Amino acid sequence: MTPPGAATDATAPDDRLLMDTYMSQYRLPALAAADRLGVFSALSEEPASAEDLARTRGLDTYGTTVLLSFLTALGFLAVHGARYHLTPSASAFLLRGAARYWGPMLGLGWDERCTAVRHVVRNGSPHGYRGKAIWETHERSPRHGELFARAMHAHSAAPAAALAAHLDLSGCTSLLDVAGGVGTFSMALARRNPRLRTTVMDLPVVEGPATRVLTDAGLTDRVTLRPGDMFTDPWPAGQDRVLFADVLSDWDDERTRELMVKARESLAPDGRLLIHQVLLDDSRHVSATAAGYSMALAVMTGGRLRTLPELAALLEEARFPQCAATPVYGHYALVTARPD
């Protein structure tokens, strides 16, 4: 694994094309699951909000919201007055009994991912790895945990380098990288800021691969590993910055608030919380990639991608009354929050 941040090519493209391609894997599953659940027939009879459709069809409200937002981003639904309506393409090809109904063709593509989407919309619980919870699987199987850590490193290397180039940490000497994996963001930030010392907190299963990566990067003296559970183990205090990079979107609102409170308690009085992640637009359905990412999170971890107002509301409840967001790289934004 190549450490990020050693050199940043300012002329290099961002990773939008990769993100667009990767998240497109949920397009067919969303469409096929909606067909099998009778979503298009129900909306043809009476346009409805996600909440009303979930109630009348016996579905999970959050799973239904994610599904309808994604189908809207894909062009199969439109929203008017908070109610979802079929577009002409959906009316022509996705109504059972119609001459041009595509249902049988969608059935040919049915696979495990389609089953996972249907499960989330019906039950509201993540499907994980073929029905097995993702974090518990990593704990039981170090091989799965290391594969996940390597995948997250590959996914994060370019955004981490871009964040390091964007973020002014000249006055900071300490940063806690929560659930930081093998230290991808910490390494990039440390290389850009010679006075900075970072601590990477993640589960013990990540310690082995993280140690190898940090050793290869020559950063073991400035990036410290702190194996532990971020929900149950103590966090180091007096931090100039606490960073959540692609972390809060893995959890529901209750657990996200819990992490925000722990972050506030870990910060120095004049510290700042940094949240680096993809944000949904306020309508939730402008970007098919972001909507697909939201579906992927719901299926895999039970997490959720949020709009900035949704994230700001959680921050205020955790006593971070001020926050601001700036685009950083590709689909990513940086949210900076100041505690009260």
N, C-alpha and C positions, 0 to 999 in steps of 0.2 A: 504494500500500500504506500503510495507516494504521499509524503506530507504536503499539505497545501500551504500556500503563502510564501514559499521560498522565492517565487517570482510570479508576478501577476501581469499577464499580457493584456494591456488596455484595449487592444484591438480585437481580442477574442470575442466571439458571440456569447450571449448568455445561454442558459440551458432551457429556454422556452420550448424549442423544438423537441428536446428530449422529454420534458414534462408533458407537453401536449400529446406526444406519442404514447408515453407510459400510461397516462390517465385515460387514454382512449379505450383501454382494455375493459372498462366498465360500461361502454356504450351498449353493446349487444346484451349483456346481462340485465341492465336497467330496462331495456325495451322488452326483452323476453319475459322478465319477471312481471312487469306491468301488464303485459298481455295475459299471462296466466292468472293474475290476480283480478282480472276484470276491470282494470282501471279505466281503459278507454271506453268501454261500454257504459260504465257508470257515469263518466263525465259527459258522454254523448247524451244520455238521458237528462242529466241535470248538472250543469257546471257547479263546482263546489270549491270551497277552501280546503287546504290540506287537513285541517282539524275536522271539518264536517265529513270529508271523504273517509278519513280514518275511522270516525265513529260509526258511520253507516255501514262500512265494509268490514268492521271488526279488525282493523289494522293498528299498528303502532303509530302514534302521532309523529314522533320525530323521524322514524324511518320513512313514513309517507311524505313528510316535508322534504327530506333529502331527495327522494325519488322524483317528486314532481318538479323540484327545482332543476334537477339534472335533465329531465325530459323537456323542460322549457328551454334550457340552454341549448339543447340539441335541435330544437325547432318543432317538436311534436305537440307542444302545448303553448298556450299564450295565457297571460294573466290580465284580467280586467276586473277592477273592483275587488281585488283579493281572491277572486274565483278563477279556477283553472278551466280553460276551454280547449277543445281540440282545434288544431290547425287543419288546413285543408289536406295536408299529407296524412295526418293521423286519421281523419275522417275517411279518406280514400282507401287506406291500406291496413288499418288496424281495428276495424270493426268486424266482429264475427258475423258471418252471413253475407258480407259484402262480396261482390264478384271478384274484387282484387285483394281480398284479405290475405295478409302475409303471415298469419299465425303459424301455419304448418312449416313455413320456411324458417321462422324463428325457432321453432321446436327442433329443427335439425341442428341448430347451434347450441342447444342446451348443454351446459356442463356444470362443473362444481361451482364456478363463480356465479352462474345464474341462480343456483340453489342458495348460495350465500346471500345474494341480494334479496331474494324472496323471503328468506329467513329473517333478515333484518327488518324488512317492511312489515312482516307479520308480527314479529315478537319484540323488536326493538333491542335485541341483544346481539353482540358481535358473533360472527362465525369463526373468526380466527383462522387457525390452520385446520381445515377440514373438521370444524366443530370443536377444536381444542383451543383453550385460551392462549393467546400469544405469549404473554409474559411468563405464565407458569410453564409453558413449553420450553422457553429459553432457560429457565431455572433447572428443569429436569434434564434437558439435553444441551450440554455445552456446545455441541456441534451446531445446533440450530441458533444458539445465542451468538456464536462467533460469525456464522453466516449473516445473521441480521446486522451485527456490528460492522462487518465489511460492506454490506449493502448501504447502510446509512453513511458510512465514510465516503463511498463513491458518490452517493447522492448529494452529500454536503460539501465536498471539497471546493467546488467552484463558488457556491454561495458564501462559504466561509472566507475565502480569499477576497471576494468582493466586499463583504461586510468589514473586514479588517482594513481595506483601503478607504472605506467610507467613514468609519467610526473614529472619532477623536477621543483617544484614551490617554492623552499626554499627561494628564494630572492624576492618573489612577495607578495604584500599585498592586491592587488585589481584585480578583474577579472569580466568582464561583460559577462554574459551568455545570448546571444541573441536568442530570441525565445526558451527559455530554459524550457518551459512547467512548470511542477510542481517543477522544480529545481533538477532533477535527477543527472545531472552532477555536479552542484554546490555543492550539499550535499556530494557527493563522494570526490570531491576535497577538500572541507572544512575539512572533517574528517581527511584527510591525511596531511593537512597543517594548523596547529593551528593558524598561523599568518595571514592566508588568509581571506579576506572578499569578498564575491561575491554579485553581483547584477543580478537578473534574470529579464529580460525584455520579456514580452509576453502580449498577448491581455487580456483585463479585464476579459473575460469569464474564464480564467484559475486561476484567483486570489483566488477564493473560495477553490477549491481542493488543490491548492498549499499551502495556509495557513494551511490547515489541515495537510498536509504531513510534512511541516516544523515544526509545533508545535509538532507533534508526534515524530519527530526526535530530538527535542530539539535544533534546529539550527536557531531559529528566530533571535538570536542576531548576527549571522554571515552570514546569507543568507537573503538579502533584496529583496523584490518583488517590481518591478517597472512596473505597468500596463501601457501598451501603444502600439501604432502601430510602429513597427520598421522602417517603411518607412516614416512616417509623424511626429512622435514625436521626441524631442531631446534625444540624448544619453548622459550619463554622461561622462565627460572628464577625462583625466589623468589616464587612466587605464593601469596597468602593462600588462594585457592580455585581449584580446577579443576572445571569443570562439563561433564558429558556430559548433554545434553538430547536424548533420543530418538536416541542415537548407538550405544551398545553393543549394542542389540538388532538392529543391522544386520549384525553380524559373528558368526562362529563363536567357539568358546571360545578357540582359539589366538590369534586376532587380538585378541579382547577382553582377554585377559591381557596381550598386548603393549601395548595402549593404557593399561591400568591401571598397568603398570610405568613407562611414560613419564610418566604423571600424577604418580606418586609422586616421580619424579626432578625434576619441574617445581615441586613444592610447596616452600614455605618449611618449616622444621622444625616449626612449630606449625600448618601449613596443614591444610585438609580437602578431601577429594574429595566432590563432589556429583553424584549420579546421579539424574536426573529421567526416569522412564519408567513405562510400564504394567508391572505385575508379575502373573504368573500366580499363582493360588492354589496351595497345595501339591499339591492333587489334579490340577491342570491343566485341570479341566473344569467348574468351577462357573459361570463366566461365558462365555456364547456369544460375547460381543463380544471378550473377551481371547483366547479360542481362535481366533476368526476373524482377529484381528490377528496371532496367531502363524502362521496359515496364510498370510496376506498377506506377512509377512516372509520366510517360507520360499520363497514363489513369486518375490518380486520381488528380494530382495537375498541370499538364502541365510542370512539372520540368524535369530535365534531370540529369542522372548520367554522370560524365565526366571522361576522362582520365587525368592523371597528366599533360601532355603537354597542354591540353585544359584549365585546371584549372590554370596552371602557366601563360598562355597567358592572362587570365582575371585578374590575380593578377598584372601582369606587367602593364596592362592598368590602374589599380587603384593605381599605384605607389608603388607596393610591388615587387621590382626587384629581390629579392632573396627568394627562397622557397626550402624546402626539405621535403620529405615524408618518413615515416617509418611505417612498419606494426605494428599494436598494438594488435589487438584481432580479431579472426575470419576473416571475410571478410573486417574488418575495417583498415584504415590507418589514421595516423595523419600527416597533412601538417602544417608546421610551416613557417610563412612568416615574413620577416623583412621589415618595410617601408623604403622609401628613406629618 
